[in-house]
Amino acid sequence: MCMVGTLISGSGPILFGYVGAISSGWSFLALCTILRVFAGAGSAMVTISTTSILLKASGFQSTNVIAIIEVGTGMAFAFGTALGGTLYEFVGYTATFWISGGALVISTLFTAVFIPAVVEEENKSQQGFFQLLTIPGCVLLCLTYVLARMQAMCRNIGLTELYIEELGSNPAVLGLLYAVWSAIYIGSCAVATRLLNKFPQNNYRALVVSWILSGVTVLLICPSPLLDFIFHGKKYFWLTTIDMAFVYIPLSVTYITPFQAALNLAEMNGYKKDNLHTYGMVTGLVNGAMSLGSTVGPVISGVIIESTGFGWTTTYLAFTNFVLALFIGCYSIYMRITGQPTEVVESQDNEEVTEEAVYDTEKVDNVREVNEKIIEKYLKHEDLTKVYLQQPASDSSTK
């Protein structure tokens, strides 16, 4: 699936380079749409298969795997736009897509050579993909991904208009700012992963805090008309630029933590642990939620921005963040009241399970021999035994 998906994803841009030469008007739109669906299917195959392979075969903690993927995504946003613009400047429209698509096709060879074969377990989880949607926590976590991607699309649309039309900036400066913000996101992914691994019992609390911080920072992007008593309707380049840096910091928590929490919930509800089948279904669920947010985000954002302006749009987004933080907090309290674990439980890899479950015969014999000597030693102290038996059961110190 990984190799076929990569071939499909690479073929899409290569064919897209020909579209402008062979069609125009409605036929151009139709061909672009078909190729985008074609490439999107390949992208989904790559995302689900590579994430599942990393979770199963790498031996890393699942939180670290998701952080690595997010760092890769951040690097793509940081450098992809600059690289694409440079290629377009020097080699033109068609060759840019040929190079990017060709690089993907060539990477299939590296996948075939360097990626280890992952053996599919014979015993798959009895539950299927759609049964994940019957778990309330998974639905809530998917909602966080949908809203996170919708807000990302909304920010991208609104910021372009804000910087270029109202703040007098240009696309080159905006591209540089996106690179800096993406670099901040990469750094925050590393820090967030370390903290989440060190304090796994605080994952839901971290989600609540991150969404509240996100709501506060979103209010300052434009800034919100609710803050006119401070800013008097004025917009400032440096305020927006610095505030966007703080917007990207909690994003690492909102993208990394829900995946691990959804995986944990799936395992709690009967899905097999450390299982390629389970990893694939959870990854597909999360990827589908993010894709849904990316799909409806530009449409909804465009309508809201056009009708109310970017300032009120960020206000609505901030309110949505606060409501989502409330829902996650209530769900966490419900889990604690009902006695269900809320902390992220890492799946052990095969080597760790083997070390815990399979014991060396010689070691067992040694342990048994030592225990027998200890028992024999203390049984010889008859006076001590009599004194112990005469003590009340509540005398814990003597016991």
N, C-alpha and C positions, 0 to 999 in steps of 0.2 A: 504493500500500500504506500509506503514511504517513497519508493522509487517511481512507481506509476504516478503518484500525485505530483512529484517533482517534475516529471516529464510533461504532465498536463499543464502545470503552473508555468513552466518555461516556454511551452508552445504558444500559450496565450499571448504574451508580449510580442513574440516573433511574428505571429499572424497579425497582431494589431498594427505592426509597422506597415503592413500592406493596405490596411483599410482605407486610409486617406487617398491612396492612388487608384483604387478600383471603384470607389463609390462616393456619393455625396447625398445630402439631404436626408430623407427618411430611411433610405437604404443604408446610409452611413450609421444612423442611430441604431437600426436593427442589427447590423453586424457588430457594432460595438457592444450592444446588450448581450448578444449571443456569446461573444468572446468573453465578456466579463463573467457571465454565469459559468461558462466552461472553466475559466481560470479560478473562479471562486470554489468550484467543486474540488479542483486539484489542491487549492490552498487548504481547504478543510481536511483533505486526506493527509496532507503533510503535517498539519498542526496536531491532529489527533494521534497519528502514528508515531511521530517523533517524541511527543510528550510521553506517550505510553512506554516507548522503548527506554527513554531516559529514566522514568520512574522504576521500571522493572530491572533494567540491566546495569545502570550506572552505579548502584550502591549508595548514592547520595540520599540524604533526607529529602522527602518530597517537598518540603518548604524551600530547600536549597535549589531543587530542580526548577520550581516555578520562578524563583528569583533569577536563576540563570536565563530562563526564557524571557523574562521581563527585561533583563539587562540587554539581551540581544535585540528585543523590540525597541528599547530606548536608543540603542546605537543605530538601528536602522532609521529611526526618525531623525536622529541627530545628523547622520552623515548621508542618508539616502537622497534627501532633497538636494543637498549641495553637489553630490556626485551626479545626479540626474541633470541638474542645470549645467554642470561643466561639460558633460557628454553632449548635451543638446547644443551647447555653444560651439563645440569643436567638430562634431561629426554629423549634426543634423538630427531631425525628428526620427526618421526611419531607423537609422543606424543605432540610435540610443536604445530603442526597443529590441533590436537584434542583439545588442551586446548584453543587455540585462537578461533577456530570455535565454540567450545562448549560455550565459554563465550558470543559470539554473539547470539547463539540460546537461552541461558538463559535470555539474556537481553530483548528478546521479551516479557517475562512475565512482566517485569517492565514497558515496553511500554503499555501493556494492562491495567495495574493497575493504573499507575500514569499519563499517558498522557491524557489530557482532550479531549473529543470528539469535533471535529470542524464541525459545521454545514455548509454544502455546500450551497452557495447562489443559489437561483432559477434562478436569472437573471445573466447569464454569459455574458462575453464580446462577442460581435458579431464577432470580429476578431479572427482568429485562430493563431496557433503557427507559421506557415510559413509566415504569414503576418508581423510578427516582423522583418523578414529578408528584407522586403521592406522599412524599416526605415533606412536611411543612417547612422544615429548616432548609431543605434544598431549594424549594421554591423561593424562599426569602433571599437566600444567597444568590440565586440566579437573578432575582430582581436587582440586587446591588450591582451586578455586572451590567445589566441592561441600562440602568440609570447612569453608571459610570461612563459607559461608551456614549450614551446620548449626550451627556454633559460635555464630553470631550469634543464631539462633533459640533455642538453648539458654541463652545469656546472658540474653536478654530474658525467658524464662520464669522462670529461677532468680532473677534480680534482682528481679522483681516480688514474689515470695514473700519474698525476703531483706529487702528494704527495708520492706515493709508489715507482715509478720507477725513478723519477728525484730528488726528495728532500730527499729520503732515509727514509721516514716515514713508518708506518705500519698501518694495518686496525684498530687496537684498538685506536690509536691516532686520526685517521681520524673520527672514530665514535664519539669520545669525542668532536672533533671540530664541527661536525654536531649538536651535542646536544647543545653546547654553541651558535652556530649561530641560531639555532631554538629558544633558549631562548631569544636572542636579537630580533628576529622577533616577538615573543609574546609580549614583552614590547613595540615594535614600533607599534603594532596593537592598543594597549590601547591608546598611545599618539596620533596616527593618527586619531582614532575615535573621541577623544575629540576635536581635532582641526577642523575636518571636520564638526562636529555638531555645533561648535561655529562659524565657518565661511563658511556656506554652499554656499555662492556666489563664493567661490574660488576653487571649486572642479575641474573644468577643468584646471585651472592654476596649481593646485596641481599635477594633472596628468602630465602636461607638464614638470614641475620641476622634478618630480620623475623619469621620463624617461630620462631626461638629466643627472641627478645624476647617474642613473643606468648605462648609457653609459660611463660616466667618470670612475666609479669604475670598470666596466668590463674591461676597457683597462689596468688596473693595476693588474689584477689577475695573468697573466702568467709571466711577462707583455707583452704587444703588441710589435711586432717588430718595430712599428713606434716610439717606445720610446727607441730604442737601443742607441741613442745619449746620453741617461741618464744612462741606466742600462747595456749597452754593451753586450746584449744577456744573461746576468746572471739571475738566478731565486733565489728568497729568500723566505725561509720558513715563516718568520715573516711578510714580506710584503704581501704575499698572504693571510696569516691567518687574519691579521688586516683588509686588504682590503675587504675580504669576509664578515666581520662583518658589514662594511658599505654597501655592496651589499644588505644585508638583510633588512636594515632600510627602503629604499623607496619601498620595495616590498609590505608593508602593504597598501600603497596608491594605488598601481597598481592593487591590488586584491579587496580592499574594495570599492573604489570609482566607478569603472565602473559598478558594480552591481546596486548601487543606481541610477546612471545616466541612465542606461538602463530601470530601473523600472519607472523612471520619464518620459523618452521619451515615453514609452508605454502608460502611463496615459495621456500624452499630445496628443497622437494619437488615443484616443477613447477607450482605454482599461479601464475597471472599476477600480476605486480606492479602496484600501483596500479590495481586492477581492481574494479569494483563487485560483480562476481560473487564474487570472492575475499573481499572485505570482508563481504558478506552471509553467506557460509558460515561464516567465522570468528566473526562476531558471533552467528550462530545457535547455533554450538557452545558458545560461552561463556555465552550467555544460557540455553541449555538446562541447562548444568552448574549455574549459580546457581539456576535454578528447581528442579532436582532437589534441591539442598541445602535450599532453602526448604520443599520439600514433605515430605521425610523428616525434616528437622531437628526440628520440633515433636513428631512421634510418638516418635522415638528418645529425644529429650531428656526428654519427659514420662515415659517408662518408666524411664529411668535415674535421674532426679531422685526419682521416687516410690519406687524400690526402694533407692537408696543415699544419697540426700540430695544437696544442691547442692555440698557440700564435696568429696565423692568424685567428683562429676561433673566439676568443674573440674580435678581431678587427672587424670582420664582424658583430658580435652581437652588438658591440657598435655603429657601423654605423646604424644598423637597429633601435636601440633605438633612435638615433637622428632623423631619418626620421619619426618614429612614433610620436615623440614629435612634429615635424613640422606639421604632419597631424592633430593631436588633436588640436594644436593651431589654424590652419586654420579653422577647423570646429567650434571652439569656436567663432572665429571672424565672420564667416558666420552666426551663430546663433544670434549673437548680431546685425549684420547688418539687418537681416530679422525680427528682433523684437521678436524672440523666446526666452523664458526663458532658461538660462543655469544653474541656480542654482538648487540644489537638493531640491525638495519640499517633505517634509515628509508626508506620508499618516497618517491620523488621525485614531485612533482606534474607536470602536463603542461607548465607553463611552464618549470620547471627542465630537463626533458628536452629541450624544444625549444631552449633556450639552449645546451645542451651538444652537441646533435646537428646543428643547422642553423647553418652558418657564413655570414657575410657574404662575398661574393666579393671585395669590395674589401679587406677585412681580410686575407684569404688572400693576395692579390697583394702586399700590403704586407709581410707576414711573409716571403714567398718572396724578395722583393727585398732585404730586410735580410739574410737568410741568405746570399744569393749574394754580397753585398758583403763579409760577414765571411769567407766561404770564399776569395774573391779576394784579400782583404787578407793572409791568412795564407799562402796559396800563394806569394805574392811573396817571402816570407822563405825562400829556398832553403837558406841555412846552417842555420836553425832546423830545417827539415825533415830535413836530413841528420843533424843531431845527434840528433833524436828517433828516427830509424830505427836509429841505431847503439846506442841504449840497450837494455839487457836488459828483457824484458817484465815482470820483477818489480820494476823500479825505478818504483814508483808515484809517487814525489815528482816525478821528472823528467817522467814522463808527464803 
